[in-house]
Amino acid sequence: MTQPRVPERWIVLLAGVGIMMCIGTAYSWSLYTRPLMALFGWSNIQVSSAFAVMVFFIGVGAIGGGYLQDHFGPRNVGLIGVVMWGLGNALVGVGITRFGLPWLYACYGLIAGLGAGMAYLVPGATVTKWFPEERGLANGIILFGYGTGSIIFNGVLTGLPAFARMADRANSFIAGQLGGTITAARLVDPQGLDALRGAFVWPGIVFIIVGVVCSLVLHIPPRTFSVPKAAEKLAHEASFRPTEMLKTRSFYWLWTIFLVDAFAGLAILSNVVPIYSELTGANATVAGSVYGWLSIFNGLGRLVWAWISDFLGRSGSLAIIFLLEGASIALLGQLHSQLSVSLALTVMLLTFAGVFGIMPAMMADYFGTAYLGENYGLVISAVCVAGLLGPTLVGLLEDVSHTLSGALLPIAILLIVSSAIPIVARKPARPPATVSPN
């Protein structure tokens, strides 16, 4: 039995944060919605569907990535994932003008989505094995990177004069369309179109470079690795194979928790910039910039709640999260000042992100770490379903009712009612007969 190699495991952790920062830029999608609608004449449901397809394939990629990383190691899967994520983004900019909406779905939805799912799974499953004594905190740090990526990306993108100008024009154009004051089918802005295309191409290249460097660092600890503080706990911990886990009621409770949280959060975040503009009257540049700063709470929520759950308990933390998240979303629809809307979104982001921070540690607590990659990939399939339903519902609602905020109250009620689910969920009582630890 060896003592923990402190520098090594912290290097692995930091590499995982770097990967998460790259793929976390997916949460910046709402910056693209109005420009895509205005410049190409597409409806909200058509544009939101690209995000929905991407989230669906994140789930598919996570399932496949979990299996592959348990069999071929995190480094190989991480490399494939980040390259696909970056390539999918870059390809959108290269071909969207010529090939249109199907190209957006194929490149951003399918290619980038699969890559993001594969890459998303790897850091959490890896660091959980390096930090057995503080699973919640370690996963929280990793997932903080996921939220931080969108902060940096939002700041950079909205700080580019060409993109900012085009985004403001697009926002005004769409507001006029919905209000019936503009009759043109699309906004003609060649320079703006170039700015939009570049906003996909150049970030995609950066994602590939940064992601590849970080992926090369990832590896699981040797079989002899141990942390004295967690040795006794691990000695009595059973690991469920995926087929054994799927036979337990506990898995489906956790799957439902993930589904509800992801449905609520993704429905709002896929359109958060235009929602902010609708509620406050702020232009697209201001809304995008404010959301860029608020995105830090998407990262902090994953870190803080994962750490809190190490002390308060996973189930109690999740119940509190659902209550706070539901209350903030219900209140959001009644607010109109920039300060009050920003505060409500802050609470919403902190709590929505908290479930993502807690779930990897909860899966390890319930089902062990030997098959954590595959098992966590299966529970992420709930996000895949939610990603299809949430953004699509909000996009359809705007196309029909010309409002984005009308869905807030039903979503809030769903969350508050669902706060009982974590209390009902129980750790599986019967361990499997065979265990194959890493």
Buried (B, 14 or more C-beta within 10 A) or exposed (E): EEEBBEEBBBBBBBBBBBBBBBBBBBBBBBBBBBBBBBBBEBBBBBBBBBBBBBBBBBBBBBBBBBBBBBEEBBBBBBBBBBBBBBBBBBBBBBBBBEBEBEBBBBBBBBBBBBBBBBBBBBBBBBBBBBBBBBBBBBBBBBBBBBBBBBBBBBBBBBEBEBBBBBBBBBBBBBBBBBEEEBEEEEBEBEEBBBBBBBBBBBBBEBBBEBBBEBBEBBBBBEEEBBBEEBEEEBEEBBBBBBEBBEEBEBBEBBBBBBBBBBBBBBBBBBBBBBBBBBBBEBBBBBBBBBBBEBBBBBBBBBBBBBBBBBEEBBBEBBBBBBBBBBBBBBBBBEBEEBEBBBBBBBBBBBBBBBBBBBBBBBBBBBBBBBBBBBBBBBBBBBBBBBBBBBBBBBBBBBBEEBBBBBBBBBBBEBBBEBBEBBEEBEEBEEBBEEBEEB
